[in-house]
């Protein structure tokens, strides 16, 4: 049976379009902050390092996707995703109901509680909601930790900063009485020369309504196929040991959480 040239050309065009779509689907641009060690950090030589970055690379390898990274200030992260500056966010973003009104998420790839650090000579002895009544508490703006402090520590003077580095600087220089952030971020900072000023006061109870269900990969609203690809890849690297290999590079415990 002969096939007309017109049918052959149409079939070729359809195949080319399908190939192009698949090729585009396998090129993923990932947005990250680059200012939240040990999860993501932009080094002086321009390279990105950290747990988020290594996990992102492992997920892309598992998905057989060609991934590139761009950095974005935290406050503009979700608007930049929606504006298609990048295709996914891998930047320690908590999965919260508020954020799910604007964007979609994969399943979690880690989950750790909030904690508070204070200067070593602080008279504070416990991490509680009332401990900071009349005192100043620093947090990064537009984060679950900042929202948590404003919701539960109403007696404190909450000071919000564009980046974690800025609240750390004020804490080192005695301009605030304490700071709230992820327990891992603060624990790692305390090990540095800069963090020698301070001590861990303790962790705080997780408020799922604020802290969310853990940290996930964010994608644009409705792009559930991409979110599912990331979720499946997370499950795969948990099963094949790659996750544990990356985890051990940064932490002495499993940050995946319960």
Secondary structure, DSSP 4 states (H G I P E B T S, - for coil): ----HHHHHHHHHHHHHHHHHHHHHTEEEEEE-SEETTTEEE-TTS-EESHHHHHHHHHHHHHT-EEEEEE--GGGHHHHHHTTS-SEEEEEEE--HHHHTTEEEEEEEE---EEEEEETT-S--S--SSTTTTSEEEEETTSHHHHHHHHH-TTSEEEEESSHHHHHHHHHTTSSSEEEEEHHHHHHHHTSSGGGGEEEEEE----HHHH-SSEEEEEETT-HHHHHHHHHHHHHHHHHSHHHHHHHHH-SS-TT--
